Amino acid sequence: MYAESKKNQNLALFDFDGTLCEKDSFTSFIFYALSKRHIVKQGLKTLPWIQAYFLNIYPAHAMRPKLFKAMFAGFYKSDADSIALEYAYSLQQHLNSPIYEQLIKHQLRGDRIAIVSASIDIYLKPISQILNVDLICTETEVLNQFYTGHYSSPDCSGEEKRKRILKQYDVDQFQSIYAYGNSYEDQAMLDMADYPYMVGSSHQLPDIDPTKKARLSELFFNKKLIDCHMIAMDHF
């Protein structure tokens, strides 16, 4: 079923790792959620693929499922959800400021916004809720309240991004499509856009209604107040 859309509304699609977020969120989540002993033990099992990946002879879309299975098979869902929520809040410190500002501009204009990422739903669900945006990502399988270590959807990269976007949205109903990415895994998504932006190669971000700068500054000020309140609450 298509998500609700309007003829005068735009669609803005944001890759996460390397685009909206400045860090490799999946690798960082492994170190945030798991013990060093577990990481070393399971990492040895996947070492040949890890080495091949860093030598650019094994693709990222094939590496990610192996690493997820090695690290998270048998992880209790409620424990993972609690850690993932903490991690999602910590990721706000690593958002790419110009890209995040662009996302807020889209929000102020009333555009439909989605994170479209090959990273996993465990922590991307809470971060998408914090940012108040839609989410299209790699989904993980849960059985009897434990993560099985398998994906319940294909790795959401490359052509799969385009397929998932078309499944969720009737793109013809949007006035314009904006897409933001940083690698070849985002190219199929960027090819769909009227206004594509590739981090590192595109020279200028699309112009998003600069007449609303006053409201934008107000929104950032309000966010600072919210962040200060959260920090204060953590001390109780």
MARNU-377420 format. One line per field, with one value per residue (C-alpha): chain; x, y, z. Coordinates in steps of 0.02 Angstrom, whole numbers, plus 50000, padded with zeros to 5 digits. Last residue first. Layout:
BEGIN
c	[A; ...] $
x	[X; ...] $
y	[Y; ...] $
z	[Z; ...] $
This chain:
BEGIN
c	[A; A; A; A; A; A; A; A; A; A; A; A; A; A; A; A; A; A; A; A; A; A; A; A; A; A; A; A; A; A; A; A; A; A; A; A; A; A; A; A; A; A; A; A; A; A; A; A; A; A; A; A; A; A; A; A; A; A; A; A; A; A; A; A; A; A; A; A; A; A; A; A; A; A; A; A; A; A; A; A; A; A; A; A; A; A; A; A; A; A; A; A; A; A; A; A; A; A; A; A; A; A; A; A; A; A; A; A; A; A; A; A; A; A; A; A; A; A; A; A; A; A; A; A; A; A; A; A; A; A; A; A; A; A; A; A; A; A; A; A; A; A; A; A; A; A; A; A; A; A; A; A; A; A; A; A; A; A; A; A; A; A; A; A; A; A; A; A; A; A; A; A; A; A; A; A; A; A; A; A; A; A; A; A; A; A; A; A; A; A; A; A; A; A; A; A; A; A; A; A; A; A; A; A; A; A; A; A; A; A; A; A; A; A; A; A; A; A; A; A; A; A; A; A; A; A; A; A; A; A; A; A; A; A; A; A] $
x	[50902; 51058; 50990; 50846; 50969; 51044; 50870; 50823; 50982; 50942; 50764; 50828; 50954; 50815; 50713; 50858; 50878; 50692; 50704; 50851; 50750; 50600; 50708; 50788; 50618; 50650; 50789; 50662; 50765; 50910; 50986; 51156; 51305; 51461; 51409; 51560; 51596; 51417; 51310; 51155; 51011; 50875; 50747; 50780; 50762; 50945; 50991; 50907; 50997; 51160; 51148; 51256; 51382; 51418; 51372; 51185; 51051; 50892; 50762; 50603; 50486; 50298; 50254; 50111; 50220; 50324; 50183; 50278; 50318; 50347; 50435; 50554; 50586; 50628; 50745; 50838; 50850; 50941; 51090; 51069; 50932; 51001; 50853; 50716; 50691; 50878; 50954; 51043; 50894; 50859; 50768; 50591; 50522; 50588; 50650; 50715; 50801; 50746; 50866; 50802; 50659; 50609; 50491; 50541; 50509; 50694; 50673; 50559; 50687; 50822; 50712; 50682; 50864; 50927; 50859; 50808; 50977; 51090; 51065; 50977; 50835; 50791; 50627; 50552; 50384; 50398; 50308; 50424; 50485; 50523; 50624; 50723; 50752; 50825; 50940; 51002; 51040; 51139; 51239; 51267; 51316; 51238; 51362; 51295; 51121; 51195; 51195; 51005; 50997; 51123; 51015; 50865; 50967; 51023; 50843; 50789; 50934; 50889; 50706; 50756; 50869; 51024; 51029; 51114; 51183; 51369; 51397; 51230; 51256; 51432; 51375; 51228; 51342; 51478; 51370; 51306; 51482; 51560; 51709; 51866; 51890; 52040; 51942; 51801; 51919; 51991; 51818; 51768; 51918; 51892; 51711; 51739; 51876; 51750; 51637; 51766; 51835; 51662; 51603; 51756; 51739; 51562; 51418; 51299; 51411; 51549; 51422; 51327; 51486; 51503; 51323; 51330; 51480; 51502; 51453; 51266; 51151; 51268; 51410; 51290; 51109; 51046; 50916; 50763; 50660; 50487; 50400; 50218; 50106; 50028; 50000; 50052; 49985; 50099; 50066; 50000] $
y	[50611; 50659; 50596; 50720; 50865; 50794; 50771; 50951; 51017; 50919; 50988; 51166; 51141; 51074; 51231; 51340; 51234; 51258; 51446; 51457; 51364; 51477; 51628; 51543; 51518; 51627; 51505; 51391; 51232; 51263; 51097; 51066; 51128; 51050; 50869; 50754; 50723; 50691; 50650; 50759; 50717; 50845; 50772; 50606; 50427; 50415; 50461; 50304; 50193; 50281; 50255; 50097; 50188; 50302; 50462; 50490; 50626; 50617; 50750; 50705; 50837; 50866; 50700; 50590; 50504; 50432; 50320; 50278; 50124; 49996; 50121; 50166; 49982; 49945; 50095; 50048; 49867; 49928; 49979; 49946; 49883; 49710; 49598; 49585; 49474; 49475; 49333; 49328; 49246; 49394; 49331; 49369; 49200; 49231; 49401; 49436; 49598; 49730; 49824; 50001; 50114; 50236; 50385; 50542; 50618; 50640; 50549; 50421; 50393; 50370; 50244; 50140; 50155; 50066; 49891; 49928; 49888; 49987; 49976; 50144; 50249; 50383; 50457; 50631; 50693; 50881; 51008; 51155; 51156; 50971; 50995; 51132; 51014; 50883; 51014; 51062; 50879; 50875; 51030; 50968; 50788; 50698; 50626; 50699; 50637; 50462; 50461; 50467; 50316; 50223; 50243; 50178; 50036; 49979; 49963; 49879; 49756; 49703; 49682; 49580; 49453; 49426; 49246; 49290; 49467; 49466; 49325; 49349; 49537; 49512; 49387; 49497; 49651; 49568; 49527; 49706; 49771; 49678; 49559; 49597; 49774; 49726; 49787; 49669; 49522; 49548; 49553; 49399; 49300; 49366; 49311; 49178; 49282; 49424; 49312; 49286; 49463; 49543; 49431; 49471; 49657; 49653; 49701; 49848; 50000; 49906; 49825; 49989; 50076; 49949; 49981; 50171; 50196; 50381; 50552; 50521; 50603; 50552; 50435; 50311; 50369; 50387; 50525; 50532; 50692; 50681; 50842; 50889; 50984; 50828; 50753; 50589; 50450; 50298; 50171; 50000] $
z	[51922; 51824; 51658; 51673; 51659; 51500; 51426; 51470; 51389; 51230; 51227; 51249; 51109; 50998; 51032; 50976; 50818; 50781; 50809; 50689; 50557; 50585; 50551; 50401; 50319; 50166; 50117; 50032; 50005; 49885; 49836; 49917; 49819; 49744; 49722; 49735; 49919; 49973; 49822; 49800; 49683; 49641; 49521; 49603; 49542; 49491; 49671; 49735; 49610; 49654; 49842; 49851; 49740; 49887; 49981; 49970; 49971; 49867; 49825; 49731; 49660; 49647; 49725; 49665; 49535; 49677; 49736; 49894; 49999; 49862; 49749; 49890; 49928; 49746; 49731; 49889; 49830; 49674; 49780; 49965; 50081; 50120; 50079; 50210; 50362; 50395; 50492; 50660; 50743; 50856; 51010; 51069; 51013; 50837; 50778; 50603; 50554; 50430; 50317; 50297; 50243; 50379; 50386; 50480; 50652; 50696; 50862; 50778; 50640; 50773; 50866; 50709; 50651; 50807; 50779; 50599; 50525; 50410; 50222; 50232; 50166; 50295; 50239; 50224; 50158; 50132; 50240; 50205; 50384; 50371; 50212; 50297; 50444; 50327; 50249; 50422; 50452; 50289; 50336; 50515; 50479; 50627; 50750; 50912; 50867; 50866; 51057; 51059; 50944; 51053; 51207; 51110; 51038; 51211; 51269; 51107; 51115; 51291; 51242; 51089; 51175; 51066; 51002; 50837; 50857; 50820; 50697; 50611; 50592; 50524; 50395; 50343; 50325; 50220; 50069; 50047; 50084; 49938; 49954; 49853; 49917; 50025; 50177; 50128; 50102; 50276; 50353; 50254; 50317; 50495; 50511; 50643; 50726; 50746; 50847; 50983; 50974; 50979; 51121; 51227; 51190; 51256; 51143; 51121; 51092; 50998; 50881; 50867; 50806; 50666; 50614; 50631; 50518; 50559; 50492; 50499; 50372; 50232; 50279; 50358; 50338; 50159; 50150; 50038; 50021; 49940; 49890; 49919; 49798; 49724; 49896; 49974; 50086; 50089; 49954; 50000] $
